[in-house]
């Protein structure tokens, strides 16, 4: 099968590697679409110098084969089903996994293939092999949208961490791709209002068709209305300060966007204490979040909103062009189709 490997900054090659064998509790998926996120862009640009890397962790595909034992289980997708695929590995044995928080599994992610490629999803390929519990049927969804299962599951997790309730007032700090998804899901869960704070004019304009109740720019930060829950989708000390100013007494702040080299931020202990604020983080996703995300994709509820977020589609043969565009341009999701 063909598999794209990023070998150095600005360099990618398509290798011929064996189609994986399928074990009793595994599923072989023929990849239909792979979304490129910030990680793939950083790998290609050299901002994340880990080479050679078989990347691609946001994928959809058709089930090609199901292991003998898995095929006997209820709810395991059947051959031919379109699925969104969870490529996160969970050990199931560490303290986090055993306490129901597998999003923060302590085991290292990925591995090394026989060809020497470090696997970070390895979804930029014709096939992937995964545990049977990591595929979720999505009906007749557009494969490019089905590849958004992973980021959707992350945002489902974020809303769950923020204990979002029907009728809550919501503020989203940041109008990038994840800001759009938070807006879509807040609307789906019947938030009373959704306000977006974004300093960049181009992004403010781009999110207006998604119909937030208000879009707040840099000259209006004193006018951000109080919110029951604030989702911070970018890694910025200023963004966290904005969230603290916007959150209502007794409200919740979810730090969704993060970066290990991001600027430090101050959380004023007395203010959190006196106002009874909840400040929490949201990282990755859990199996329950995947189930919810897959159902959203299957139902078509978010189709119109998600279609706006597909910037471009390229075949696997043009993966270098797709990666270059992701690394160098402002995009939402560039999708590689197989």
C-alpha positions as CSV (number, residue, x, y, z in Angstrom):
1,X,0.0,0.0,0.0
2,X,1.0,3.6,-0.4
3,X,1.9,5.6,2.7
4,X,3.1,9.2,2.9
5,X,6.1,9.9,5.1
6,X,7.5,13.3,6.0
7,X,11.2,12.9,5.9
8,X,12.5,16.4,6.5
9,X,11.3,20.0,6.5
10,X,9.5,20.5,3.1
11,X,10.0,16.9,2.0
12,X,7.5,14.0,1.8
13,X,7.8,10.7,0.0
14,X,5.2,8.1,-0.8
15,X,6.5,4.7,0.3
16,X,5.2,1.2,-0.6
17,X,4.7,-0.7,2.7
18,X,2.8,-3.9,3.4
19,X,-0.9,-3.9,4.1
20,X,-1.3,-4.8,7.8
21,X,-2.5,-8.2,8.8
22,X,-5.7,-8.1,11.0
23,X,-5.8,-9.8,14.4
24,X,-8.9,-11.3,16.0
25,X,-10.0,-8.1,17.7
26,X,-8.8,-5.6,15.0
27,X,-10.3,-3.9,11.9
28,X,-8.6,-3.0,8.6
29,X,-9.8,0.3,7.2
30,X,-9.3,1.5,3.7
31,X,-8.7,5.3,4.2
32,X,-11.1,7.6,2.3
33,X,-10.0,10.9,3.7
34,X,-7.4,12.4,6.1
35,X,-7.6,15.9,7.5
36,X,-4.4,17.8,8.0
37,X,-4.2,19.8,11.2
38,X,-1.6,22.0,12.9
39,X,0.6,19.0,13.8
40,X,1.0,17.9,10.2
41,X,1.7,21.5,9.1
42,X,4.3,21.9,11.8
43,X,6.0,18.6,10.8
44,X,6.2,19.7,7.2
45,X,7.4,23.2,8.0
46,X,10.1,22.0,10.4
47,X,8.6,23.6,13.4
48,X,8.2,20.0,14.9
49,X,11.4,18.3,13.8
50,X,10.5,14.6,14.2
51,X,11.6,12.6,11.1
52,X,10.8,10.4,9.3
53,X,7.2,10.5,10.4
54,X,4.1,8.7,9.1
55,X,1.5,11.3,10.1
56,X,-2.2,11.8,9.7
57,X,-4.5,11.3,12.7
58,X,-7.9,12.6,11.5
59,X,-9.3,10.0,9.1
60,X,-12.3,8.3,7.8
61,X,-12.5,5.1,5.7
62,X,-14.4,2.0,4.6
63,X,-14.1,-1.2,6.7
64,X,-12.1,-3.6,4.6
65,X,-11.8,-6.6,7.0
66,X,-12.9,-7.4,10.6
67,X,-11.1,-9.9,12.8
68,X,-12.9,-13.1,13.6
69,X,-13.6,-12.4,17.2
70,X,-14.6,-8.8,16.7
71,X,-17.1,-9.8,14.0
72,X,-19.1,-11.7,16.6
73,X,-19.6,-8.6,18.7
74,X,-22.6,-6.3,18.6
75,X,-22.0,-2.7,17.4
76,X,-18.7,-3.4,15.6
77,X,-18.9,-1.9,12.2
78,X,-19.2,-4.4,9.3
79,X,-17.2,-4.7,6.1
80,X,-18.2,-1.8,3.8
81,X,-19.3,0.6,6.5
82,X,-18.0,4.2,6.4
83,X,-16.3,4.9,9.7
84,X,-14.5,7.7,11.5
85,X,-11.4,6.3,13.2
86,X,-9.8,6.8,16.6
87,X,-6.0,6.5,16.2
88,X,-5.2,7.4,19.8
89,X,-3.6,4.5,21.6
90,X,-4.7,3.8,25.2
91,X,-2.9,1.3,27.4
92,X,-5.9,0.6,29.6
93,X,-3.5,-0.1,32.6
94,X,-2.2,3.2,33.8
95,X,-3.8,5.1,36.6
96,X,-5.5,7.6,34.2
97,X,-7.0,4.8,32.0
98,X,-8.1,2.8,35.0
99,X,-9.9,5.9,36.5
100,X,-11.8,6.5,33.2
101,X,-9.6,9.3,31.9
102,X,-7.9,7.6,29.0
103,X,-7.5,11.0,27.2
104,X,-4.5,11.5,29.4
105,X,-3.1,7.9,29.1
106,X,0.4,7.8,30.5
107,X,1.7,5.4,27.8
108,X,3.7,7.0,24.9
109,X,1.7,7.4,21.6
110,X,2.8,5.9,18.3
111,X,5.7,3.7,17.6
112,X,8.2,2.9,14.8
113,X,7.4,0.9,11.7
114,X,9.8,-1.6,10.1
115,X,10.6,1.0,7.5
116,X,11.9,3.3,10.2
117,X,8.9,5.8,10.1
118,X,7.7,7.1,13.4
119,X,4.0,6.7,13.5
120,X,1.9,9.7,14.5
121,X,-1.4,8.3,13.3
122,X,-0.1,7.1,10.0
123,X,-3.4,7.9,8.4
124,X,-1.9,9.4,5.2
125,X,-2.0,6.0,3.7
126,X,-4.3,3.6,1.8
127,X,-5.0,1.4,4.9
128,X,-4.8,1.5,8.7
129,X,-5.2,-1.3,11.2
130,X,-6.9,-0.4,14.5
131,X,-8.5,-2.1,17.5
132,X,-12.2,-2.9,16.8
133,X,-13.3,-0.5,19.5
134,X,-11.7,2.4,17.6
135,X,-14.0,2.6,14.6
136,X,-17.4,4.3,14.6
137,X,-20.0,4.1,11.9
138,X,-21.1,7.4,10.4
139,X,-23.7,6.2,7.8
140,X,-23.6,8.0,4.5
141,X,-21.7,11.1,5.7
142,X,-19.3,12.9,3.3
143,X,-15.9,11.1,3.9
144,X,-14.2,14.5,4.2
145,X,-16.5,15.5,7.0
146,X,-16.3,12.0,8.6
147,X,-12.5,12.6,8.9
148,X,-13.5,15.4,11.3
149,X,-14.5,12.8,13.9
150,X,-11.3,13.3,15.9
151,X,-11.5,17.1,16.4
152,X,-15.3,16.8,16.9
153,X,-14.7,14.3,19.7
154,X,-12.1,16.7,21.2
155,X,-14.7,19.4,21.3
156,X,-17.4,17.1,22.7
157,X,-14.9,16.4,25.4
158,X,-14.4,20.1,26.0
159,X,-18.1,20.8,26.4
160,X,-18.3,17.9,28.8
161,X,-15.4,19.2,30.8
162,X,-17.2,22.6,30.9
163,X,-20.4,21.0,32.0
164,X,-22.3,22.9,29.3
165,X,-26.0,23.0,29.9
166,X,-29.0,24.0,27.8
167,X,-29.6,27.7,28.3
168,X,-26.0,28.5,29.3
169,X,-24.4,31.7,28.0
170,X,-21.2,30.8,26.1
171,X,-18.2,32.8,25.1
172,X,-15.5,31.3,22.8
173,X,-12.1,32.9,22.8
174,X,-10.6,32.3,19.3
175,X,-12.3,32.0,15.9
176,X,-10.0,29.4,14.3
177,X,-11.1,25.9,13.3
178,X,-11.7,24.7,16.9
179,X,-13.5,27.9,17.7
180,X,-15.9,27.1,14.8
181,X,-16.5,23.6,16.1
182,X,-17.1,24.9,19.7
183,X,-19.7,27.3,18.2
184,X,-21.4,24.6,16.2
185,X,-21.7,22.3,19.2
186,X,-22.7,25.0,21.6
187,X,-25.6,25.8,19.2
188,X,-26.4,22.1,18.9
189,X,-26.7,21.9,22.7
190,X,-29.0,24.9,22.8
191,X,-26.8,27.5,24.5
192,X,-28.8,30.6,25.2
193,X,-26.2,32.8,23.5
194,X,-22.8,32.3,21.9
195,X,-20.3,35.2,21.7
196,X,-16.9,34.9,19.9
197,X,-13.9,36.9,20.9
198,X,-11.2,37.2,18.1
199,X,-8.5,39.8,17.6
200,X,-7.8,39.0,14.0
201,X,-10.1,40.8,11.5
202,X,-10.0,38.1,8.8
203,X,-11.1,35.5,11.3
204,X,-13.8,37.6,12.7
205,X,-15.2,38.1,9.2
206,X,-14.9,34.4,8.4
207,X,-16.9,33.2,11.5
208,X,-19.8,35.6,10.9
209,X,-21.7,33.2,8.5
210,X,-21.8,30.7,11.4
211,X,-24.1,33.2,13.1
212,X,-22.7,33.8,16.6
213,X,-24.7,36.3,18.6
214,X,-21.8,38.7,18.6
215,X,-18.2,38.8,17.4
216,X,-16.0,40.9,19.6
217,X,-12.8,42.5,18.3
218,X,-9.8,44.1,20.1
219,X,-11.5,47.5,20.5
220,X,-14.5,45.9,22.3
221,X,-12.9,43.7,24.9
222,X,-14.5,45.8,27.7
223,X,-17.9,44.9,26.2
224,X,-17.7,41.1,26.3
225,X,-20.9,40.0,28.1
226,X,-20.8,37.7,31.1
227,X,-20.9,34.0,30.3
228,X,-21.7,30.9,32.3
229,X,-18.9,29.0,30.5
230,X,-15.9,30.3,28.5
231,X,-13.9,28.1,26.1
232,X,-10.4,29.3,25.4
233,X,-9.4,27.7,22.1
234,X,-6.0,29.3,21.7
235,X,-2.8,29.2,23.8
236,X,-2.4,32.7,25.1
237,X,-2.0,34.4,28.4
238,X,-4.1,37.3,27.1
239,X,-6.8,34.9,26.1
240,X,-7.0,33.5,29.6
241,X,-7.2,37.0,31.0
242,X,-10.1,37.7,28.6
243,X,-11.8,34.6,29.9
244,X,-11.4,35.6,33.5
245,X,-12.9,39.0,32.7
246,X,-15.8,37.5,30.8
247,X,-16.9,34.6,33.0
248,X,-19.8,35.2,35.4
249,X,-19.5,34.5,39.1
250,X,-19.8,30.8,39.7
251,X,-18.9,30.1,36.0
252,X,-16.6,27.8,34.3
253,X,-13.5,28.4,32.1
254,X,-12.2,25.6,29.9
255,X,-8.6,25.8,28.7
256,X,-8.9,23.9,25.4
257,X,-6.1,25.4,23.3
258,X,-2.6,24.6,24.6
259,X,1.0,24.6,23.5
260,X,4.0,23.3,25.5
261,X,6.0,26.4,24.4
262,X,3.1,28.8,25.0
263,X,3.4,31.9,27.2
264,X,2.8,31.5,30.9
265,X,-0.5,32.7,32.2
266,X,-1.5,33.9,35.7
267,X,-4.7,32.6,37.3
268,X,-5.5,34.9,40.3
269,X,-6.1,32.5,43.2
270,X,-8.2,34.9,45.3
271,X,-10.5,35.8,42.4
272,X,-11.1,32.1,41.6
273,X,-11.8,31.6,45.3
274,X,-14.0,34.6,45.9
275,X,-16.0,34.2,42.7
276,X,-16.2,30.4,43.0
277,X,-14.9,29.9,39.5
278,X,-14.0,26.6,38.0
279,X,-10.9,26.5,35.8
280,X,-10.3,23.2,34.0
281,X,-8.3,21.9,31.1
282,X,-9.6,19.8,28.2
283,X,-7.2,17.5,26.3
284,X,-7.9,14.9,23.6
285,X,-11.0,12.7,23.9
286,X,-12.6,9.6,25.5
287,X,-14.5,6.8,23.8
288,X,-17.8,8.3,25.0
289,X,-16.8,11.5,23.1
290,X,-16.2,9.5,19.9
291,X,-19.7,7.9,20.2
292,X,-21.3,11.3,20.4
293,X,-19.2,12.7,17.6
294,X,-20.0,9.8,15.3
295,X,-23.7,10.2,16.0
296,X,-23.4,13.9,15.0
297,X,-21.8,12.9,11.8
298,X,-24.3,10.2,11.1
299,X,-27.3,12.4,11.8
300,X,-26.1,15.2,9.4
301,X,-27.0,17.8,12.1
302,X,-23.7,19.7,11.5
303,X,-23.2,19.0,7.8
304,X,-23.7,22.6,6.6
305,X,-21.4,24.0,9.3
306,X,-18.7,21.4,8.7
307,X,-18.7,21.8,4.9
308,X,-17.6,25.4,5.4
309,X,-14.5,24.2,7.1
310,X,-13.2,22.1,4.2
311,X,-10.6,24.4,2.7
312,X,-9.4,22.1,-0.1
313,X,-9.2,18.4,-1.1
314,X,-6.1,16.8,-2.7
315,X,-5.5,13.2,-3.8
316,X,-2.7,11.2,-2.0
317,X,-0.4,11.7,-5.0
318,X,-0.5,15.5,-4.3
319,X,0.1,15.2,-0.5
320,X,3.1,17.5,-0.7
321,X,0.9,20.3,-2.1
322,X,-1.6,19.7,0.7
323,X,1.0,19.7,3.4
324,X,2.7,22.9,2.0
325,X,-0.7,24.7,1.9
326,X,-1.4,23.6,5.5
327,X,2.0,24.7,6.7
328,X,2.1,28.1,5.0
329,X,-1.5,29.4,4.6
330,X,-4.5,30.2,6.8
331,X,-6.7,27.2,6.3
332,X,-9.4,25.3,8.3
333,X,-9.0,21.7,7.0
334,X,-7.1,20.6,3.9
335,X,-8.2,17.0,3.2
336,X,-6.2,14.3,1.5
337,X,-8.3,11.7,-0.2
338,X,-7.3,8.2,-1.0
